[in-house]
Amino acid sequence: MTPVMHWTGNFAVHFAFETAGYIAAIIIYAVQRRRRGDSVPDETRASVLAGAAAGAMIGTRLLYVLCDPAHNIHNILGGKTIVGGLLGGLIGVELTKKFLGVRRSTGNLFVEPLIAAMCIGRIGCFLTGPADQTAGNPTSLPWGIAIADGIPRQPVALYEIAFLLALLPLLRRIRKNENVGKGPLSHEGDTFRIFLSSYLLFRLAVDFLKPDPRPILLGMTAIQWACIAGLLYYLSVLCNDNRDSTLPFLRRGRLDLHDVLPQD
């Protein structure tokens, strides 16, 4: 029997969970930074955070517009995408670090705060239902869930939460490998590299189960094409022992797109 939630899809609930996710991320980040320490000076950290915030703000809305330019351009401040925010934030950090001359990988400590924020935020997406434009396709599968419109749908938000929680033990194992310098994934920053590349691969697959946004090329959405671009970059990095991109136009003397936020 298909579970039915008699819920109207209140956007206020979505906003509440999104805000709770941000707060949880800040708390986890602060606690981890205090426990593990941070070799990056406070002034540099503030600059990098500013670059990340600016890049994320631009990226999340730019990719939203690209999903349906004719329609979304009129609501550019009202729409966001997680993939756009992540990739835009990384580009913002890349540019900031290039300007500051910061070269080391600094993203591992931000992995768990991101996972917490994304999981909590997806609860809000799930409860909002189709109105949020992140719900799954209608389905006859026994685990389909009907929210707001009474139509059983793929619970893609719950899939994402389950994926991120299942990924967490692997990421912690990689982080331990980094600390001791042993194993194939023991380079500084590999934890963040695997986190983001894994998430992009997941989104590339799971977005086939969503009706929104509409495909723009070869049956794939702008979000999926952004995932492919990010995956190609990380493939070039992870296939290189020194973790520099094998693509000449991305090779910037050890400055990688994964370089974001605090040192683990």
C-alpha positions, 0 to 999 in steps of 0.5 A: 500500500502506498504511503500517503501524507496529507500535507499541503507542501508548505514552503515555510517548512522547507525554509525552516529545514534549510535554515536548520541545515545551515545552522547545523553545518556552522556548529559542526564546522566550528566544533571540528575546527576547534578539535582538529586545529586549523593551519590556515590563518584567520584572515586567509580563512575569512577571505576563502570563506567569502570567496566560497559564499560569493561563488556559491551564491552565483553558481546556485542561481546561474545553474537554476537559470540554465535549467530553463532559461526562458522561465527561470530568468524571471525568478533568478533570486527565487531558485537554487540548486545544490550542484550549482552552489557546490561547484560555484563555491569551489570556483569562488574558492579557486579564484580567491586562493589563486589571488592569495597564493594559497596552494594546499588542499583545505577541504576535508574539514568541511565534508561532514558539515556539508553532509549534515546541511544537505541531509537536513535540507532534503527533509524540507524538500521531501516534505514540500513535495512537487511544489519544490520541483525536486520531487521524483517521478510518479511510480507504482513501486511499493515504496512510492510516497504521495505528498501534497498532490496524492500521487505516489512518487519516487522519494528521491530526497530520501534516496539522497539522505540515505546515500550521503549517510552511507558514504560517510563511513567511507569518507572517514576511512579515507581521512584516516588514510590521509592522516597516516599517508597510506593507501591509494586515496591518501593524498591531502584533500582526497576525502573532499575529492571523493565526497564531491565526485561521489555526490556528482555521480549520484546526482547524475544518476538520480536526476533521471528519476525526477520530472524537473528540470526538463532535459536540455540536451541528449535527454539530460538536464543542465544539472546533469551536464554540470555533474558531468563537467565536475566528474571529468575534472575530478577524473583528471585529478584523481588519475594523476599521482600529484593530484594536479589536473591532467587537462592543461587548461585546468593545471594551475600549479597545484591549485585544484577546484577541491581546495575549499575551506578548512584544513583537516 
